[in-house]
């Protein structure tokens, strides 16, 4: 799967949200 830079950044930010959201609660 080839992602453009923007798609990669969006995916990473989404991943960070899912990774860190439980710790923010």
PAVEXGU-893173 format. One record per residue (C-alpha): residue number from 1; y, x, z; residue in one letter. Coordinates in nm, 3 decimals. Example, Ala and Ser with C-alpha at 12.3 -4.5 7.8 and 13.67 -1.06 7.14 Angstrom:
<rec><seq>1</seq><v>-0.450</v><u>1.230</u><w>0.780</w><type>A</type></rec>
<rec><seq>2</seq><v>-0.106</v><u>1.367</u><w>0.714</w><type>S</type></rec>
END
This chain:
<rec><seq>1</seq><v>0.000</v><u>0.000</u><w>0.000</w><type>X</type></rec>
<rec><seq>2</seq><v>0.333</v><u>0.148</u><w>-0.107</w><type>X</type></rec>
<rec><seq>3</seq><v>0.642</v><u>0.049</u><w>0.087</w><type>X</type></rec>
<rec><seq>4</seq><v>1.003</v><u>0.115</u><w>0.004</w><type>X</type></rec>
<rec><seq>5</seq><v>1.220</v><u>0.287</u><w>0.263</w><type>X</type></rec>
<rec><seq>6</seq><v>1.380</v><u>-0.041</u><w>0.368</w><type>X</type></rec>
<rec><seq>7</seq><v>1.044</v><u>-0.214</u><w>0.405</w><type>X</type></rec>
<rec><seq>8</seq><v>0.912</v><u>0.078</u><w>0.608</w><type>X</type></rec>
<rec><seq>9</seq><v>1.213</v><u>0.065</u><w>0.841</w><type>X</type></rec>
<rec><seq>10</seq><v>1.178</v><u>-0.311</u><w>0.883</w><type>X</type></rec>
<rec><seq>11</seq><v>0.807</v><u>-0.276</u><w>0.960</w><type>X</type></rec>
<rec><seq>12</seq><v>0.873</v><u>0.000</u><w>1.213</w><type>X</type></rec>
<rec><seq>13</seq><v>1.144</v><u>-0.196</u><w>1.392</w><type>X</type></rec>
<rec><seq>14</seq><v>0.911</v><u>-0.496</u><w>1.405</w><type>X</type></rec>
<rec><seq>15</seq><v>0.632</v><u>-0.278</u><w>1.545</w><type>X</type></rec>
<rec><seq>16</seq><v>0.866</v><u>-0.140</u><w>1.813</w><type>X</type></rec>
<rec><seq>17</seq><v>0.963</v><u>-0.494</u><w>1.914</w><type>X</type></rec>
<rec><seq>18</seq><v>0.598</v><u>-0.593</u><w>1.959</w><type>X</type></rec>
<rec><seq>19</seq><v>0.518</v><u>-0.268</u><w>2.143</w><type>X</type></rec>
<rec><seq>20</seq><v>0.810</v><u>-0.276</u><w>2.385</w><type>X</type></rec>
<rec><seq>21</seq><v>0.864</v><u>-0.650</u><w>2.438</w><type>X</type></rec>
<rec><seq>22</seq><v>0.590</v><u>-0.676</u><w>2.707</w><type>X</type></rec>
<rec><seq>23</seq><v>0.762</v><u>-0.396</u><w>2.903</w><type>X</type></rec>
<rec><seq>24</seq><v>1.098</v><u>-0.573</u><w>2.891</w><type>X</type></rec>
<rec><seq>25</seq><v>0.965</v><u>-0.886</u><w>3.058</w><type>X</type></rec>
END
